[in-house]
Amino acid sequence: MSESDKLLQKTMKKLLNEKLSEAEVQSLKDEGFEFKNPTRKAAVMIALYKKASSGDLSAIKELRSIVSEEKKEDASYKAVMIVDDIKG
C-alpha cells in the first residue's frame, strides 16, 4: 500500500470515528434509529441501509461485503486435526 493510500485510509478512519452532532443524532432518532455510539460511521451505515432497503443493488452488495468483513475480523480460528481412523 502506498503512502498516500495509507494516509487516505488513516484520515477516513479518523473522520468516520467522529461523533455526530446532537442535531444529527436527533434526526436519526426521529427516523427510528437508536444506537449507543453515534459516529459518522453509524450514519454512513444507516444511509447505506436505506439505499439497500429501497432496492439499490450496489448498496445491497456493499452491505453484504461489510458484514462478511466484520465476521472475518471477529472470527477466531482454531487448528483442526483430521484423524483417519477408518479401517478398510
C-alpha positions as CSV (number, residue, x, y, z in Angstrom):
1,M,0.0,0.0,0.0
2,S,1.4,3.4,-1.0
3,E,2.0,6.2,1.5
4,S,-0.9,8.2,0.0
5,D,-3.2,5.3,0.3
6,K,-2.2,4.8,4.0
7,L,-2.8,8.5,4.7
8,L,-6.2,8.4,3.0
9,Q,-7.2,5.3,5.0
10,K,-6.0,6.8,8.3
11,T,-7.8,10.1,7.5
12,M,-11.1,8.3,6.6
13,K,-10.9,6.2,9.8
14,K,-10.5,9.3,11.8
15,L,-13.4,11.1,10.1
16,L,-15.7,8.1,10.4
17,N,-15.0,7.7,14.1
18,E,-16.0,11.3,14.8
19,K,-19.1,11.8,17.0
20,L,-22.3,13.1,15.4
21,S,-23.7,16.4,16.4
22,E,-26.8,16.4,18.7
23,A,-28.9,17.6,15.8
24,E,-27.7,14.7,13.6
25,V,-28.4,12.2,16.4
26,Q,-31.9,13.7,17.0
27,S,-32.6,13.5,13.2
28,L,-31.7,9.8,13.2
29,K,-33.8,9.2,16.3
30,D,-36.7,10.9,14.7
31,E,-36.4,8.3,11.9
32,G,-36.5,5.5,14.4
33,F,-32.8,4.7,14.6
34,E,-31.2,4.2,18.1
35,F,-27.6,3.4,18.7
36,K,-25.1,3.6,21.6
37,N,-22.2,5.2,19.7
38,P,-23.4,7.9,17.4
39,T,-20.5,8.2,15.0
40,R,-20.2,9.2,11.3
41,K,-19.6,5.5,10.5
42,A,-23.0,4.7,12.0
43,A,-24.7,7.4,10.0
44,V,-23.0,6.1,6.8
45,M,-24.2,2.6,7.6
46,I,-27.7,3.9,8.1
47,A,-27.6,5.8,4.8
48,L,-26.3,2.6,3.0
49,Y,-29.0,0.5,4.7
50,K,-31.7,3.0,3.5
51,K,-30.4,2.7,-0.1
52,A,-30.3,-1.1,0.1
53,S,-33.8,-1.3,1.5
54,S,-35.1,0.7,-1.4
55,G,-33.7,-1.9,-3.8
56,D,-30.3,-0.4,-4.8
57,L,-28.3,-3.5,-5.8
58,S,-24.9,-1.8,-5.3
59,A,-25.8,-0.8,-1.8
60,I,-27.0,-4.3,-1.0
61,K,-23.7,-5.8,-2.3
62,E,-21.7,-3.2,-0.3
63,L,-23.7,-4.1,2.9
64,R,-23.1,-7.8,2.4
65,S,-19.4,-7.1,1.8
66,I,-19.1,-5.1,5.0
67,V,-21.0,-7.7,7.1
68,S,-18.8,-10.5,5.8
69,E,-15.7,-8.5,6.5
70,E,-16.8,-7.9,10.1
71,K,-17.5,-11.6,10.5
72,K,-13.9,-12.4,9.3
73,E,-12.4,-9.9,11.7
74,D,-14.5,-11.3,14.6
75,A,-13.8,-14.9,13.8
76,S,-11.4,-16.9,16.0
77,Y,-9.5,-19.5,14.1
78,K,-8.6,-22.9,15.7
79,A,-6.4,-25.6,14.4
80,V,-8.2,-28.7,13.3
81,M,-6.7,-32.2,13.3
82,I,-8.1,-34.8,10.9
83,V,-7.6,-38.3,12.2
84,D,-8.0,-41.1,9.7
85,D,-9.2,-43.9,12.0
86,I,-11.4,-45.7,9.5
87,K,-10.0,-49.1,8.8
88,G,-10.9,-50.5,5.4
